[in-house]
Amino acid sequence: MENSFFAIEDVVSEMGLSKSTIQRRVKNYANKTFNQMLREYRLEQAKHLLEQKSGTISEIAFAVGFNSVSYFSYSFKNYFGYSPTDLDH
């Protein structure tokens, strides 16, 4: 999960399916793009880690695969409606 470079191409090579097949299946299953699903999974994991006080916001952002704390905070707020600092008390 901490690999910020993980992408659909990694799934393609592991599963032996085409990129378009994986994208179509993810869209049919989750009604989201692969990247949306991956980002939301990472954000959900980050929220859990923040609630457990498992590290600083920066440590958790990097641990779940974001390589920019500012983008992590922006994405977190857009997804949950509140800032990660609201859980860091």
PDB file of N, CA, C and O in Angstrom:
ATOM      1  N   MET A   1       0.828  -1.195   0.000  1.00  0.00           N
ATOM      2  CA  MET A   1       0.000   0.000   0.000  1.00  0.00           C
ATOM      3  C   MET A   1       0.872   1.259   0.000  1.00  0.00           C
ATOM      4  O   MET A   1       0.472   2.284  -0.551  1.00  0.00           O
ATOM      5  N   GLU A   2       2.048   1.191   0.607  1.00  0.00           N
ATOM      6  CA  GLU A   2       2.883   2.394   0.677  1.00  0.00           C
ATOM      7  C   GLU A   2       3.560   2.740  -0.645  1.00  0.00           C
ATOM      8  O   GLU A   2       4.191   3.792  -0.756  1.00  0.00           O
ATOM      9  N   ASN A   3       3.442   1.884  -1.635  1.00  0.00           N
ATOM     10  CA  ASN A   3       4.030   2.153  -2.938  1.00  0.00           C
ATOM     11  C   ASN A   3       3.193   3.194  -3.677  1.00  0.00           C
ATOM     12  O   ASN A   3       2.138   2.879  -4.228  1.00  0.00           O
ATOM     13  N   SER A   4       3.667   4.419  -3.682  1.00  0.00           N
ATOM     14  CA  SER A   4       2.906   5.500  -4.332  1.00  0.00           C
ATOM     15  C   SER A   4       2.884   5.358  -5.851  1.00  0.00           C
ATOM     16  O   SER A   4       2.105   6.028  -6.529  1.00  0.00           O
ATOM     17  N   PHE A   5       3.729   4.495  -6.379  1.00  0.00           N
ATOM     18  CA  PHE A   5       3.775   4.297  -7.821  1.00  0.00           C
ATOM     19  C   PHE A   5       2.917   3.124  -8.284  1.00  0.00           C
ATOM     20  O   PHE A   5       2.868   2.826  -9.477  1.00  0.00           O
ATOM     21  N   PHE A   6       2.241   2.456  -7.349  1.00  0.00           N
ATOM     22  CA  PHE A   6       1.362   1.348  -7.698  1.00  0.00           C
ATOM     23  C   PHE A   6       0.275   1.862  -8.635  1.00  0.00           C
ATOM     24  O   PHE A   6      -0.340   2.897  -8.381  1.00  0.00           O
ATOM     25  N   ALA A   7       0.052   1.140  -9.704  1.00  0.00           N
ATOM     26  CA  ALA A   7      -0.925   1.584 -10.712  1.00  0.00           C
ATOM     27  C   ALA A   7      -1.577   0.370 -11.347  1.00  0.00           C
ATOM     28  O   ALA A   7      -1.226  -0.774 -11.060  1.00  0.00           O
ATOM     29  N   ILE A   8      -2.516   0.646 -12.199  1.00  0.00           N
ATOM     30  CA  ILE A   8      -3.265  -0.421 -12.860  1.00  0.00           C
ATOM     31  C   ILE A   8      -2.333  -1.350 -13.645  1.00  0.00           C
ATOM     32  O   ILE A   8      -2.625  -2.537 -13.794  1.00  0.00           O
ATOM     33  N   GLU A   9      -1.229  -0.822 -14.140  1.00  0.00           N
ATOM     34  CA  GLU A   9      -0.283  -1.663 -14.881  1.00  0.00           C
ATOM     35  C   GLU A   9       0.274  -2.787 -14.008  1.00  0.00           C
ATOM     36  O   GLU A   9       0.585  -3.867 -14.511  1.00  0.00           O
ATOM     37  N   ASP A  10       0.400  -2.541 -12.719  1.00  0.00           N
ATOM     38  CA  ASP A  10       0.862  -3.584 -11.796  1.00  0.00           C
ATOM     39  C   ASP A  10      -0.175  -4.701 -11.684  1.00  0.00           C
ATOM     40  O   ASP A  10       0.181  -5.877 -11.596  1.00  0.00           O
ATOM     41  N   VAL A  11      -1.441  -4.336 -11.687  1.00  0.00           N
ATOM     42  CA  VAL A  11      -2.513  -5.326 -11.638  1.00  0.00           C
ATOM     43  C   VAL A  11      -2.557  -6.104 -12.948  1.00  0.00           C
ATOM     44  O   VAL A  11      -2.771  -7.316 -12.952  1.00  0.00           O
ATOM     45  N   VAL A  12      -2.356  -5.406 -14.051  1.00  0.00           N
ATOM     46  CA  VAL A  12      -2.343  -6.049 -15.366  1.00  0.00           C
ATOM     47  C   VAL A  12      -1.290  -7.150 -15.400  1.00  0.00           C
ATOM     48  O   VAL A  12      -1.566  -8.262 -15.851  1.00  0.00           O
ATOM     49  N   SER A  13      -0.090  -6.847 -14.926  1.00  0.00           N
ATOM     50  CA  SER A  13       0.981  -7.842 -14.975  1.00  0.00           C
ATOM     51  C   SER A  13       0.744  -8.991 -14.003  1.00  0.00           C
ATOM     52  O   SER A  13       1.137 -10.123 -14.285  1.00  0.00           O
ATOM     53  N   GLU A  14       0.112  -8.725 -12.872  1.00  0.00           N
ATOM     54  CA  GLU A  14      -0.169  -9.779 -11.889  1.00  0.00           C
ATOM     55  C   GLU A  14      -1.320 -10.693 -12.314  1.00  0.00           C
ATOM     56  O   GLU A  14      -1.270 -11.903 -12.089  1.00  0.00           O
ATOM     57  N   MET A  15      -2.343 -10.122 -12.919  1.00  0.00           N
ATOM     58  CA  MET A  15      -3.541 -10.890 -13.246  1.00  0.00           C
ATOM     59  C   MET A  15      -3.548 -11.441 -14.666  1.00  0.00           C
ATOM     60  O   MET A  15      -4.318 -12.349 -14.980  1.00  0.00           O
ATOM     61  N   GLY A  16      -2.704 -10.898 -15.509  1.00  0.00           N
ATOM     62  CA  GLY A  16      -2.671 -11.371 -16.878  1.00  0.00           C
ATOM     63  C   GLY A  16      -3.883 -10.949 -17.698  1.00  0.00           C
ATOM     64  O   GLY A  16      -4.211 -11.586 -18.699  1.00  0.00           O
ATOM     65  N   LEU A  17      -4.545  -9.880 -17.280  1.00  0.00           N
ATOM     66  CA  LEU A  17      -5.681  -9.332 -18.023  1.00  0.00           C
ATOM     67  C   LEU A  17      -5.268  -8.018 -18.658  1.00  0.00           C
ATOM     68  O   LEU A  17      -4.281  -7.408 -18.245  1.00  0.00           O
ATOM     69  N   SER A  18      -5.998  -7.589 -19.635  1.00  0.00           N
ATOM     70  CA  SER A  18      -5.683  -6.314 -20.271  1.00  0.00           C
ATOM     71  C   SER A  18      -6.117  -5.156 -19.363  1.00  0.00           C
ATOM     72  O   SER A  18      -6.971  -5.308 -18.490  1.00  0.00           O
ATOM     73  N   LYS A  19      -5.510  -4.020 -19.598  1.00  0.00           N
ATOM     74  CA  LYS A  19      -5.845  -2.821 -18.837  1.00  0.00           C
ATOM     75  C   LYS A  19      -7.323  -2.466 -19.006  1.00  0.00           C
ATOM     76  O   LYS A  19      -8.002  -2.131 -18.036  1.00  0.00           O
ATOM     77  N   SER A  20      -7.811  -2.542 -20.235  1.00  0.00           N
ATOM     78  CA  SER A  20      -9.210  -2.180 -20.490  1.00  0.00           C
ATOM     79  C   SER A  20     -10.169  -3.162 -19.811  1.00  0.00           C
ATOM     80  O   SER A  20     -11.237  -2.758 -19.353  1.00  0.00           O
ATOM     81  N   THR A  21      -9.804  -4.438 -19.742  1.00  0.00           N
ATOM     82  CA  THR A  21     -10.653  -5.424 -19.061  1.00  0.00           C
ATOM     83  C   THR A  21     -10.734  -5.119 -17.577  1.00  0.00           C
ATOM     84  O   THR A  21     -11.815  -5.161 -16.989  1.00  0.00           O
ATOM     85  N   ILE A  22      -9.603  -4.816 -16.972  1.00  0.00           N
ATOM     86  CA  ILE A  22      -9.591  -4.488 -15.541  1.00  0.00           C
ATOM     87  C   ILE A  22     -10.386  -3.214 -15.288  1.00  0.00           C
ATOM     88  O   ILE A  22     -11.191  -3.156 -14.359  1.00  0.00           O
ATOM     89  N   GLN A  23     -10.164  -2.195 -16.109  1.00  0.00           N
ATOM     90  CA  GLN A  23     -10.911  -0.944 -15.937  1.00  0.00           C
ATOM     91  C   GLN A  23     -12.412  -1.176 -16.053  1.00  0.00           C
ATOM     92  O   GLN A  23     -13.188  -0.646 -15.258  1.00  0.00           O
ATOM     93  N   ARG A  24     -12.820  -1.965 -17.040  1.00  0.00           N
ATOM     94  CA  ARG A  24     -14.245  -2.250 -17.242  1.00  0.00           C
ATOM     95  C   ARG A  24     -14.829  -3.012 -16.054  1.00  0.00           C
ATOM     96  O   ARG A  24     -15.926  -2.700 -15.591  1.00  0.00           O
ATOM     97  N   ARG A  25     -14.097  -4.008 -15.564  1.00  0.00           N
ATOM     98  CA  ARG A  25     -14.592  -4.793 -14.425  1.00  0.00           C
ATOM     99  C   ARG A  25     -14.697  -3.964 -13.159  1.00  0.00           C
ATOM    100  O   ARG A  25     -15.666  -4.091 -12.410  1.00  0.00           O
ATOM    101  N   VAL A  26     -13.715  -3.123 -12.915  1.00  0.00           N
ATOM    102  CA  VAL A  26     -13.767  -2.243 -11.741  1.00  0.00           C
ATOM    103  C   VAL A  26     -14.940  -1.282 -11.870  1.00  0.00           C
ATOM    104  O   VAL A  26     -15.667  -1.057 -10.902  1.00  0.00           O
ATOM    105  N   LYS A  27     -15.128  -0.717 -13.048  1.00  0.00           N
ATOM    106  CA  LYS A  27     -16.231   0.230 -13.275  1.00  0.00           C
ATOM    107  C   LYS A  27     -17.581  -0.462 -13.069  1.00  0.00           C
ATOM    108  O   LYS A  27     -18.483   0.112 -12.459  1.00  0.00           O
ATOM    109  N   ASN A  28     -17.722  -1.690 -13.576  1.00  0.00           N
ATOM    110  CA  ASN A  28     -18.972  -2.431 -13.408  1.00  0.00           C
ATOM    111  C   ASN A  28     -19.212  -2.818 -11.955  1.00  0.00           C
ATOM    112  O   ASN A  28     -20.349  -2.787 -11.483  1.00  0.00           O
ATOM    113  N   TYR A  29     -18.158  -3.180 -11.250  1.00  0.00           N
ATOM    114  CA  TYR A  29     -18.277  -3.630  -9.860  1.00  0.00           C
ATOM    115  C   TYR A  29     -18.491  -2.466  -8.900  1.00  0.00           C
ATOM    116  O   TYR A  29     -19.389  -2.507  -8.059  1.00  0.00           O
ATOM    117  N   ALA A  30     -17.664  -1.427  -9.024  1.00  0.00           N
ATOM    118  CA  ALA A  30     -17.664  -0.345  -8.039  1.00  0.00           C
ATOM    119  C   ALA A  30     -18.217   0.969  -8.557  1.00  0.00           C
ATOM    120  O   ALA A  30     -18.368   1.920  -7.789  1.00  0.00           O
ATOM    121  N   ASN A  31     -18.522   1.041  -9.848  1.00  0.00           N
ATOM    122  CA  ASN A  31     -18.970   2.283 -10.472  1.00  0.00           C
ATOM    123  C   ASN A  31     -17.966   3.422 -10.254  1.00  0.00           C
ATOM    124  O   ASN A  31     -18.341   4.582 -10.083  1.00  0.00           O
ATOM    125  N   LYS A  32     -16.670   3.052 -10.266  1.00  0.00           N
ATOM    126  CA  LYS A  32     -15.581   4.004 -10.091  1.00  0.00           C
ATOM    127  C   LYS A  32     -14.453   3.592 -11.018  1.00  0.00           C
ATOM    128  O   LYS A  32     -14.404   2.460 -11.499  1.00  0.00           O
ATOM    129  N   THR A  33     -13.551   4.529 -11.259  1.00  0.00           N
ATOM    130  CA  THR A  33     -12.354   4.164 -12.002  1.00  0.00           C
ATOM    131  C   THR A  33     -11.397   3.436 -11.058  1.00  0.00           C
ATOM    132  O   THR A  33     -11.538   3.501  -9.837  1.00  0.00           O
ATOM    133  N   PHE A  34     -10.439   2.754 -11.639  1.00  0.00           N
ATOM    134  CA  PHE A  34      -9.437   2.066 -10.837  1.00  0.00           C
ATOM    135  C   PHE A  34      -8.727   3.050  -9.908  1.00  0.00           C
ATOM    136  O   PHE A  34      -8.539   2.766  -8.725  1.00  0.00           O
ATOM    137  N   ASN A  35      -8.333   4.205 -10.444  1.00  0.00           N
ATOM    138  CA  ASN A  35      -7.623   5.197  -9.631  1.00  0.00           C
ATOM    139  C   ASN A  35      -8.484   5.746  -8.502  1.00  0.00           C
ATOM    140  O   ASN A  35      -7.986   5.970  -7.398  1.00  0.00           O
ATOM    141  N   GLN A  36      -9.773   5.967  -8.763  1.00  0.00           N
ATOM    142  CA  GLN A  36     -10.671   6.423  -7.698  1.00  0.00           C
ATOM    143  C   GLN A  36     -10.762   5.374  -6.597  1.00  0.00           C
ATOM    144  O   GLN A  36     -10.689   5.701  -5.412  1.00  0.00           O
ATOM    145  N   MET A  37     -10.919   4.127  -6.989  1.00  0.00           N
ATOM    146  CA  MET A  37     -11.045   3.051  -6.014  1.00  0.00           C
ATOM    147  C   MET A  37      -9.763   2.924  -5.187  1.00  0.00           C
ATOM    148  O   MET A  37      -9.828   2.753  -3.969  1.00  0.00           O
ATOM    149  N   LEU A  38      -8.622   3.006  -5.827  1.00  0.00           N
ATOM    150  CA  LEU A  38      -7.348   2.912  -5.117  1.00  0.00           C
ATOM    151  C   LEU A  38      -7.168   4.083  -4.154  1.00  0.00           C
ATOM    152  O   LEU A  38      -6.767   3.882  -3.007  1.00  0.00           O
ATOM    153  N   ARG A  39      -7.458   5.297  -4.602  1.00  0.00           N
ATOM    154  CA  ARG A  39      -7.321   6.477  -3.747  1.00  0.00           C
ATOM    155  C   ARG A  39      -8.268   6.393  -2.552  1.00  0.00           C
ATOM    156  O   ARG A  39      -7.872   6.703  -1.429  1.00  0.00           O
ATOM    157  N   GLU A  40      -9.505   5.979  -2.781  1.00  0.00           N
ATOM    158  CA  GLU A  40     -10.463   5.865  -1.683  1.00  0.00           C
ATOM    159  C   GLU A  40     -10.054   4.773  -0.699  1.00  0.00           C
ATOM    160  O   GLU A  40     -10.239   4.931   0.508  1.00  0.00           O
ATOM    161  N   TYR A  41      -9.509   3.684  -1.192  1.00  0.00           N
ATOM    162  CA  TYR A  41      -9.009   2.630  -0.307  1.00  0.00           C
ATOM    163  C   TYR A  41      -7.882   3.171   0.571  1.00  0.00           C
ATOM    164  O   TYR A  41      -7.849   2.925   1.777  1.00  0.00           O
ATOM    165  N   ARG A  42      -6.971   3.903  -0.041  1.00  0.00           N
ATOM    166  CA  ARG A  42      -5.862   4.488   0.719  1.00  0.00           C
ATOM    167  C   ARG A  42      -6.370   5.484   1.757  1.00  0.00           C
ATOM    168  O   ARG A  42      -5.866   5.525   2.880  1.00  0.00           O
ATOM    169  N   LEU A  43      -7.360   6.281   1.387  1.00  0.00           N
ATOM    170  CA  LEU A  43      -7.916   7.252   2.339  1.00  0.00           C
ATOM    171  C   LEU A  43      -8.627   6.559   3.494  1.00  0.00           C
ATOM    172  O   LEU A  43      -8.517   6.999   4.639  1.00  0.00           O
ATOM    173  N   GLU A  44      -9.346   5.490   3.212  1.00  0.00           N
ATOM    174  CA  GLU A  44     -10.011   4.735   4.279  1.00  0.00           C
ATOM    175  C   GLU A  44      -8.987   4.133   5.244  1.00  0.00           C
ATOM    176  O   GLU A  44      -9.185   4.136   6.459  1.00  0.00           O
ATOM    177  N   GLN A  45      -7.895   3.620   4.687  1.00  0.00           N
ATOM    178  CA  GLN A  45      -6.827   3.071   5.524  1.00  0.00           C
ATOM    179  C   GLN A  45      -6.188   4.175   6.367  1.00  0.00           C
ATOM    180  O   GLN A  45      -5.890   3.971   7.544  1.00  0.00           O
ATOM    181  N   ALA A  46      -5.981   5.333   5.766  1.00  0.00           N
ATOM    182  CA  ALA A  46      -5.400   6.465   6.487  1.00  0.00           C
ATOM    183  C   ALA A  46      -6.307   6.902   7.630  1.00  0.00           C
ATOM    184  O   ALA A  46      -5.834   7.186   8.730  1.00  0.00           O
ATOM    185  N   LYS A  47      -7.592   6.956   7.373  1.00  0.00           N
ATOM    186  CA  LYS A  47      -8.539   7.346   8.431  1.00  0.00           C
ATOM    187  C   LYS A  47      -8.447   6.379   9.601  1.00  0.00           C
ATOM    188  O   LYS A  47      -8.417   6.796  10.759  1.00  0.00           O
ATOM    189  N   HIS A  48      -8.402   5.104   9.301  1.00  0.00           N
ATOM    190  CA  HIS A  48      -8.288   4.089  10.350  1.00  0.00           C
ATOM    191  C   HIS A  48      -6.995   4.292  11.152  1.00  0.00           C
ATOM    192  O   HIS A  48      -7.010   4.245  12.382  1.00  0.00           O
ATOM    193  N   LEU A  49      -5.898   4.514  10.462  1.00  0.00           N
ATOM    194  CA  LEU A  49      -4.615   4.714  11.145  1.00  0.00           C
ATOM    195  C   LEU A  49      -4.629   5.988  11.980  1.00  0.00           C
ATOM    196  O   LEU A  49      -4.080   6.007  13.081  1.00  0.00           O
ATOM    197  N   LEU A  50      -5.242   7.042  11.480  1.00  0.00           N
ATOM    198  CA  LEU A  50      -5.345   8.283  12.243  1.00  0.00           C
ATOM    199  C   LEU A  50      -6.197   8.093  13.493  1.00  0.00           C
ATOM    200  O   LEU A  50      -5.858   8.603  14.561  1.00  0.00           O
ATOM    201  N   GLU A  51      -7.290   7.368  13.366  1.00  0.00           N
ATOM    202  CA  GLU A  51      -8.151   7.097  14.519  1.00  0.00           C
ATOM    203  C   GLU A  51      -7.431   6.258  15.569  1.00  0.00           C
ATOM    204  O   GLU A  51      -7.693   6.390  16.764  1.00  0.00           O
ATOM    205  N   GLN A  52      -6.519   5.393  15.116  1.00  0.00           N
ATOM    206  CA  GLN A  52      -5.753   4.544  16.032  1.00  0.00           C
ATOM    207  C   GLN A  52      -4.513   5.251  16.574  1.00  0.00           C
ATOM    208  O   GLN A  52      -3.762   4.677  17.363  1.00  0.00           O
ATOM    209  N   LYS A  53      -4.302   6.494  16.152  1.00  0.00           N
ATOM    210  CA  LYS A  53      -3.120   7.271  16.552  1.00  0.00           C
ATOM    211  C   LYS A  53      -1.838   6.523  16.208  1.00  0.00           C
ATOM    212  O   LYS A  53      -0.921   6.436  17.025  1.00  0.00           O
ATOM    213  N   SER A  54      -1.782   5.979  14.986  1.00  0.00           N
ATOM    214  CA  SER A  54      -0.668   5.137  14.545  1.00  0.00           C
ATOM    215  C   SER A  54       0.503   5.915  13.956  1.00  0.00           C
ATOM    216  O   SER A  54       1.414   5.310  13.390  1.00  0.00           O
ATOM    217  N   GLY A  55       0.501   7.210  14.073  1.00  0.00           N
ATOM    218  CA  GLY A  55       1.593   8.025  13.562  1.00  0.00           C
ATOM    219  C   GLY A  55       1.124   9.435  13.282  1.00  0.00           C
ATOM    220  O   GLY A  55      -0.043   9.773  13.484  1.00  0.00           O
ATOM    221  N   THR A  56       2.046  10.246  12.818  1.00  0.00           N
ATOM    222  CA  THR A  56       1.686  11.612  12.450  1.00  0.00           C
ATOM    223  C   THR A  56       0.959  11.593  11.106  1.00  0.00           C
ATOM    224  O   THR A  56       0.954  10.582  10.405  1.00  0.00           O
ATOM    225  N   ILE A  57       0.363  12.692  10.769  1.00  0.00           N
ATOM    226  CA  ILE A  57      -0.331  12.794   9.483  1.00  0.00           C
ATOM    227  C   ILE A  57       0.642  12.522   8.344  1.00  0.00           C
ATOM    228  O   ILE A  57       0.307  11.806   7.401  1.00  0.00           O
ATOM    229  N   SER A  58       1.818  13.076   8.421  1.00  0.00           N
ATOM    230  CA  SER A  58       2.820  12.855   7.372  1.00  0.00           C
ATOM    231  C   SER A  58       3.206  11.388   7.268  1.00  0.00           C
ATOM    232  O   SER A  58       3.248  10.833   6.170  1.00  0.00           O
ATOM    233  N   GLU A  59       3.485  10.760   8.395  1.00  0.00           N
ATOM    234  CA  GLU A  59       3.864   9.341   8.390  1.00  0.00           C
ATOM    235  C   GLU A  59       2.763   8.485   7.784  1.00  0.00           C
ATOM    236  O   GLU A  59       3.029   7.584   6.989  1.00  0.00           O
ATOM    237  N   ILE A  60       1.538   8.773   8.163  1.00  0.00           N
ATOM    238  CA  ILE A  60       0.408   7.984   7.665  1.00  0.00           C
ATOM    239  C   ILE A  60       0.179   8.243   6.173  1.00  0.00           C
ATOM    240  O   ILE A  60      -0.097   7.313   5.416  1.00  0.00           O
ATOM    241  N   ALA A  61       0.293   9.492   5.757  1.00  0.00           N
ATOM    242  CA  ALA A  61       0.131   9.820   4.332  1.00  0.00           C
ATOM    243  C   ALA A  61       1.107   9.009   3.491  1.00  0.00           C
ATOM    244  O   ALA A  61       0.720   8.429   2.476  1.00  0.00           O
ATOM    245  N   PHE A  62       2.364   8.966   3.903  1.00  0.00           N
ATOM    246  CA  PHE A  62       3.368   8.206   3.153  1.00  0.00           C
ATOM    247  C   PHE A  62       3.134   6.708   3.288  1.00  0.00           C
ATOM    248  O   PHE A  62       3.358   5.962   2.334  1.00  0.00           O
ATOM    249  N   ALA A  63       2.687   6.256   4.455  1.00  0.00           N
ATOM    250  CA  ALA A  63       2.460   4.824   4.685  1.00  0.00           C
ATOM    251  C   ALA A  63       1.353   4.265   3.799  1.00  0.00           C
ATOM    252  O   ALA A  63       1.385   3.089   3.438  1.00  0.00           O
ATOM    253  N   VAL A  64       0.380   5.091   3.449  1.00  0.00           N
ATOM    254  CA  VAL A  64      -0.725   4.600   2.612  1.00  0.00           C
ATOM    255  C   VAL A  64      -0.531   4.920   1.135  1.00  0.00           C
ATOM    256  O   VAL A  64      -1.429   4.677   0.329  1.00  0.00           O
ATOM    257  N   GLY A  65       0.635   5.465   0.768  1.00  0.00           N
ATOM    258  CA  GLY A  65       0.953   5.613  -0.645  1.00  0.00           C
ATOM    259  C   GLY A  65       0.843   6.995  -1.240  1.00  0.00           C
ATOM    260  O   GLY A  65       0.962   7.144  -2.456  1.00  0.00           O
ATOM    261  N   PHE A  66       0.623   8.010  -0.433  1.00  0.00           N
ATOM    262  CA  PHE A  66       0.648   9.376  -0.958  1.00  0.00           C
ATOM    263  C   PHE A  66       2.079   9.877  -0.872  1.00  0.00           C
ATOM    264  O   PHE A  66       2.761   9.623   0.121  1.00  0.00           O
ATOM    265  N   ASN A  67       2.545  10.576  -1.885  1.00  0.00           N
ATOM    266  CA  ASN A  67       3.902  11.114  -1.813  1.00  0.00           C
ATOM    267  C   ASN A  67       3.913  12.621  -1.606  1.00  0.00           C
ATOM    268  O   ASN A  67       4.955  13.263  -1.739  1.00  0.00           O
ATOM    269  N   SER A  68       2.752  13.185  -1.279  1.00  0.00           N
ATOM    270  CA  SER A  68       2.629  14.603  -0.965  1.00  0.00           C
ATOM    271  C   SER A  68       1.617  14.744   0.174  1.00  0.00           C
ATOM    272  O   SER A  68       0.464  14.332   0.047  1.00  0.00           O
ATOM    273  N   VAL A  69       2.058  15.324   1.273  1.00  0.00           N
ATOM    274  CA  VAL A  69       1.163  15.509   2.419  1.00  0.00           C
ATOM    275  C   VAL A  69       0.057  16.504   2.076  1.00  0.00           C
ATOM    276  O   VAL A  69      -1.082  16.341   2.513  1.00  0.00           O
ATOM    277  N   SER A  70       0.385  17.526   1.301  1.00  0.00           N
ATOM    278  CA  SER A  70      -0.649  18.507   0.948  1.00  0.00           C
ATOM    279  C   SER A  70      -1.724  17.874   0.068  1.00  0.00           C
ATOM    280  O   SER A  70      -2.909  18.153   0.251  1.00  0.00           O
ATOM    281  N   TYR A  71      -1.326  17.017  -0.892  1.00  0.00           N
ATOM    282  CA  TYR A  71      -2.325  16.343  -1.723  1.00  0.00           C
ATOM    283  C   TYR A  71      -3.128  15.345  -0.886  1.00  0.00           C
ATOM    284  O   TYR A  71      -4.332  15.191  -1.089  1.00  0.00           O
ATOM    285  N   PHE A  72      -2.470  14.677   0.042  1.00  0.00           N
ATOM    286  CA  PHE A  72      -3.172  13.771   0.947  1.00  0.00           C
ATOM    287  C   PHE A  72      -4.247  14.532   1.730  1.00  0.00           C
ATOM    288  O   PHE A  72      -5.398  14.100   1.790  1.00  0.00           O
ATOM    289  N   SER A  73      -3.866  15.662   2.328  1.00  0.00           N
ATOM    290  CA  SER A  73      -4.818  16.459   3.119  1.00  0.00           C
ATOM    291  C   SER A  73      -5.969  16.955   2.263  1.00  0.00           C
ATOM    292  O   SER A  73      -7.124  16.923   2.687  1.00  0.00           O
ATOM    293  N   TYR A  74      -5.656  17.415   1.053  1.00  0.00           N
ATOM    294  CA  TYR A  74      -6.676  17.878   0.115  1.00  0.00           C
ATOM    295  C   TYR A  74      -7.642  16.736  -0.235  1.00  0.00           C
ATOM    296  O   TYR A  74      -8.859  16.912  -0.198  1.00  0.00           O
ATOM    297  N   SER A  75      -7.091  15.575  -0.571  1.00  0.00           N
ATOM    298  CA  SER A  75      -7.913  14.416  -0.942  1.00  0.00           C
ATOM    299  C   SER A  75      -8.748  13.943   0.236  1.00  0.00           C
ATOM    300  O   SER A  75      -9.922  13.609   0.075  1.00  0.00           O
ATOM    301  N   PHE A  76      -8.150  13.912   1.413  1.00  0.00           N
ATOM    302  CA  PHE A  76      -8.840  13.466   2.625  1.00  0.00           C
ATOM    303  C   PHE A  76     -10.047  14.369   2.893  1.00  0.00           C
ATOM    304  O   PHE A  76     -11.150  13.886   3.149  1.00  0.00           O
ATOM    305  N   LYS A  77      -9.825  15.672   2.831  1.00  0.00           N
ATOM    306  CA  LYS A  77     -10.917  16.611   3.102  1.00  0.00           C
ATOM    307  C   LYS A  77     -12.020  16.503   2.059  1.00  0.00           C
ATOM    308  O   LYS A  77     -13.202  16.567   2.399  1.00  0.00           O
ATOM    309  N   ASN A  78     -11.651  16.342   0.801  1.00  0.00           N
ATOM    310  CA  ASN A  78     -12.664  16.187  -0.252  1.00  0.00           C
ATOM    311  C   ASN A  78     -13.473  14.914  -0.074  1.00  0.00           C
ATOM    312  O   ASN A  78     -14.675  14.905  -0.339  1.00  0.00           O
ATOM    313  N   TYR A  79     -12.841  13.851   0.368  1.00  0.00           N
ATOM    314  CA  TYR A  79     -13.512  12.557   0.493  1.00  0.00           C
ATOM    315  C   TYR A  79     -14.365  12.468   1.759  1.00  0.00           C
ATOM    316  O   TYR A  79     -15.507  12.012   1.709  1.00  0.00           O
ATOM    317  N   PHE A  80     -13.812  12.903   2.889  1.00  0.00           N
ATOM    318  CA  PHE A  80     -14.520  12.759   4.167  1.00  0.00           C
ATOM    319  C   PHE A  80     -15.283  14.011   4.597  1.00  0.00           C
ATOM    320  O   PHE A  80     -16.193  13.926   5.420  1.00  0.00           O
ATOM    321  N   GLY A  81     -14.925  15.160   4.054  1.00  0.00           N
ATOM    322  CA  GLY A  81     -15.599  16.394   4.429  1.00  0.00           C
ATOM    323  C   GLY A  81     -14.975  17.091   5.614  1.00  0.00           C
ATOM    324  O   GLY A  81     -15.496  18.105   6.079  1.00  0.00           O
ATOM    325  N   TYR A  82     -13.874  16.572   6.111  1.00  0.00           N
ATOM    326  CA  TYR A  82     -13.133  17.215   7.193  1.00  0.00           C
ATOM    327  C   TYR A  82     -11.654  16.906   7.023  1.00  0.00           C
ATOM    328  O   TYR A  82     -11.271  15.967   6.325  1.00  0.00           O
ATOM    329  N   SER A  83     -10.856  17.697   7.663  1.00  0.00           N
ATOM    330  CA  SER A  83      -9.409  17.604   7.515  1.00  0.00           C
ATOM    331  C   SER A  83      -8.835  16.463   8.354  1.00  0.00           C
ATOM    332  O   SER A  83      -9.407  16.118   9.388  1.00  0.00           O
ATOM    333  N   PRO A  84      -7.718  15.870   7.930  1.00  0.00           N
ATOM    334  CA  PRO A  84      -7.095  14.841   8.760  1.00  0.00           C
ATOM    335  C   PRO A  84      -6.640  15.387  10.106  1.00  0.00           C
ATOM    336  O   PRO A  84      -6.513  14.629  11.068  1.00  0.00           O
ATOM    337  N   THR A  85      -6.395  16.685  10.187  1.00  0.00           N
ATOM    338  CA  THR A  85      -5.994  17.264  11.478  1.00  0.00           C
ATOM    339  C   THR A  85      -7.137  17.194  12.493  1.00  0.00           C
ATOM    340  O   THR A  85      -6.897  17.245  13.700  1.00  0.00           O
ATOM    341  N   ASP A  86      -8.369  17.080  12.014  1.00  0.00           N
ATOM    342  CA  ASP A  86      -9.510  16.947  12.930  1.00  0.00           C
ATOM    343  C   ASP A  86      -9.455  15.621  13.686  1.00  0.00           C
ATOM    344  O   ASP A  86     -10.054  15.507  14.755  1.00  0.00           O
ATOM    345  N   LEU A  87      -8.758  14.625  13.165  1.00  0.00           N
ATOM    346  CA  LEU A  87      -8.617  13.333  13.844  1.00  0.00           C
ATOM    347  C   LEU A  87      -7.318  13.242  14.635  1.00  0.00           C
ATOM    348  O   LEU A  87      -7.098  12.273  15.361  1.00  0.00           O
ATOM    349  N   ASP A  88      -6.474  14.230  14.501  1.00  0.00           N
ATOM    350  CA  ASP A  88      -5.136  14.199  15.091  1.00  0.00           C
ATOM    351  C   ASP A  88      -5.112  14.927  16.437  1.00  0.00           C
ATOM    352  O   ASP A  88      -4.175  15.670  16.729  1.00  0.00           O
ATOM    353  N   HIS A  89      -6.133  14.713  17.243  1.00  0.00           N
ATOM    354  CA  HIS A  89      -6.184  15.365  18.561  1.00  0.00           C
ATOM    355  C   HIS A  89      -6.196  14.334  19.658  1.00  0.00           C
ATOM    356  O   HIS A  89      -6.237  14.686  20.837  1.00  0.00           O
TER     357      HIS A  89
END
